[in-house]
Amino acid sequence: MQKQIPVYESVLTGNEKKYVLECLETGWISSLGKFVTSFEEKFSSYCGTKHGVSVANGTVALQLALIALGIKRGDEVIIPDLTFVATANSVSYTGAKPVLADSEPDTWNIDPSKIKQKITKNTKAIMLVHMFGHPCNMNPIMELAEDHDLFVIEDAAEAHGAEYKGKKTGSFGHISCFSFYGNKTITTGEGGMCLTNDEKLANEMRFLKDHGMSSEKRYWHTKIGFNLRMTNIQAAIGLAQLEQIDRFIDAKRKNAQLYNTLLKDTQGITLPPEMPWAKNIYWMYSVLVNAPFKRDELMASLKKEGIETRPFFYPMHQLPIYKEEKSYPVADKLSATGVNLPSAPNLKKEDVQTICEAIKAHKA
Ligand SMILES: *Cc1c(COP(=O)(O)O)cnc(C)c1O
């Protein structure tokens, strides 16, 4: 059978097995244990923040951040129209309304000038997303937030280790949220983390994620909390992954450079952005497919060659759950033409060559 090239796969060849075995052998398999604290400390320090609060997945990380900031029914949170649905859903869970803003054509991220147009007296926060590993244009967003007294929450689920002007994504907002799902840059299987420099917010999130129990008085609950805890086994895997993160990002960036070299000047193909102020980690190496080609036909022809790809997300305003008749032209265009190419950290140079040859051989 022909070799398959997956769009992503996790690489678990470091200390993952050793650390997980340690959990099994010592009996520390639930949410207490040294790997949880160690992973929290090391990941937050890697991103340049003071506090890390681990949780069960990236979606509840977003939800916990919003609730800790006091977002509730009647509030509005501005999010990009083009994102994974978890961003919008996390806002809906709190009873607040996700308000959509269009993307910028040159970063594929939320457009600061479009955010401004959506601010009302009910706006409480901006939840931005660093899409596919490219950072948002942070300075104008932080200025807007300051001027209008808004919280900033970074959905950095796709951007572990990415940088804006030399500073890591996840270190800008009041709270930032990461996912460690199986296809993310580092993984714990399922898992997530909230980062913050604000000790009060960190304590509030620790309190809320553990049933809202008083830290002084056991079984004394002063708010309706949740169980969002990460297990020591997940954290063991996360810690081993974190030991390899620089290597993963290096490999992804090298593959992206090779993709760029081989695909530049290819008819109908637009390469992914990397602004002069940005370090893109290429969680997904993504291109836009324009005339004379059709994105779905290119995907089908790559599939025949054993190359797995993924289309971009649908913009939120097209989904039945967040339907708006209004158009968001940049998000619509990106969504209709964007495709993620294989991007795993262990993707071989020869595989990138095979993929680029298949793209170039595709006929309209
Ligand atoms: C993956 C992802 C999430 C959700 O993470 P889970 O761990 O799957 O819950 C949220 N936002 C974005 C942008 C993502 O890519």
The ligand as an SDF file (V2000), in Angstrom:
LIG
                    3D

 15 15  0  0  0  0  0  0  0  0999 V2000
   -7.7560   23.2250   19.8030 C   0  0  0  0  0  0  0  0  0  0  0  0
   -8.3660   24.5580   20.0110 C   0  0  0  0  0  0  0  0  0  0  0  0
   -9.1880   24.8280   21.1310 C   0  0  0  0  0  0  0  0  0  0  0  0
   -9.7430   23.7790   22.0540 C   0  0  0  0  0  0  0  0  0  0  0  0
   -8.8910   22.9390   22.6620 O   0  0  0  0  0  0  0  0  0  0  0  0
   -9.3900   21.5080   23.2240 P   0  0  0  0  0  0  0  0  0  0  0  0
   -8.2100   21.1110   24.0570 O   0  0  0  0  0  0  0  0  0  0  0  0
   -9.6180   20.6240   22.0580 O   0  0  0  0  0  0  0  0  0  0  0  0
  -10.6080   21.7230   24.0390 O   0  0  0  0  0  0  0  0  0  0  0  0
   -9.6150   26.1330   21.3100 C   0  0  0  0  0  0  0  0  0  0  0  0
   -9.3040   27.1060   20.4540 N   0  0  0  0  0  0  0  0  0  0  0  0
   -8.5490   26.8830   19.3650 C   0  0  0  0  0  0  0  0  0  0  0  0
   -8.2360   28.0150   18.4450 C   0  0  0  0  0  0  0  0  0  0  0  0
   -8.0670   25.5910   19.0880 C   0  0  0  0  0  0  0  0  0  0  0  0
   -7.3580   25.3740   17.9800 O   0  0  0  0  0  0  0  0  0  0  0  0
  1  2  1  0
  2  3  1  0
  2 14  2  0
  3  4  1  0
  3 10  2  0
  4  5  1  0
  5  6  1  0
  6  7  2  0
  6  8  1  0
  6  9  1  0
 10 11  1  0
 11 12  2  0
 12 13  1  0
 12 14  1  0
 14 15  1  0
M  END
$$$$
